[in-house]
Amino acid sequence: MVSLASVLDEARLLKGKEILEETYGLEVILGSHALDKHHNFAGNDATRLADFQEMLDRADIKAILAGRGGYGTSRIIDDVNWDSFKANPKWIVGFSDITMAHLKLQSLGYQSIHAPMMVTMGNEVASTESLLNALSGSQLVYQERGHNDNKIGDAEGQIIGGNLCLLAHNIGSTADLSFNGKILFIEDVGEYLYNIDRMMIQLKRAGKLDNLAGAVIGQFSGSKENSTVFGKTAYEIIQEHLSPYHFPICYDFPIGHETENRAIRCGEKMKLEVRKDFVRLSSGINLEILS
């Protein structure tokens, strides 16, 4: 376990460690600087990078779980040496700010897991177990609630995505990648509604929405208004920007900063079936990494 971004709450970290070790029988090794604090960050850039690099380089480590998100991964991701990882790949796990690590890995041609982190490990048993299934290579099958705004249809493609803010932030960077033919999933937390609008426009202007196979809209938690009311909800904003496209779209999928947070192997080929009364997202069509 390493801290790539914001400072951690020690009690929640140790609770997550206890769950993984005592309930699921895993051995959890904490990075040397996992509980450091440097202003907002879990240690300065150099110590966070050093912990991540050490875990990437160790052949005995099978997966690297992030402690939490927040902010900070993009400050160090371009300084990582991936040589040892390429010789001995392992799962990188997390969500929120860890989206930047997922995007970097996908740009290099590797899968990773968007899933609960150490401080959210105890939020919901089903979400924690979805992470264990993803780590083990099991088929992932999620049949979830429907939504009135769903655009009915079926799609197949490699799934990519994560936090909307980081997806917009990534455009034009060293980790930029094509969205063509992919199923895109997005989520976010605590964003002003006008900024959600701006980030969707950024994806649109960059051509990221033009050739999607499908879209999975996760949770947009705690969205905020300015002093002047924006006039639309987060889902209404997203629906406005996606309405010109003909691919299937589902809303309120359990991915994000709420209690429910289903694990997704980013870069895996999946099938999306969208109906008004249910959504089914399933893997195991033809496992392959991004090409």
Protein Blocks (a to p, Z undefined) as FASTA:
>chain_A
ZZfbbcddfklmmmmmmmmmmmnopacdddfklmgcehjbgcifklmmmmmmmmmmpmkb
mbdcdfbgcihjlmmmmmpcfklmmmmgcddedehjlmmmmmmmmmnopacdddddfklm
mmpmklmmmmmmmmnopacdddddddfklccdddddddeedjfklmmmmgopakbccfeh
iacddddehiafklmmmmmmmmmmnopmmmccbdcddddehiacdfbdghiafklmmmmm
mmmpmbdcdehiaedjbfbdcdddehiacdddddfkbccddehklgcddZZ
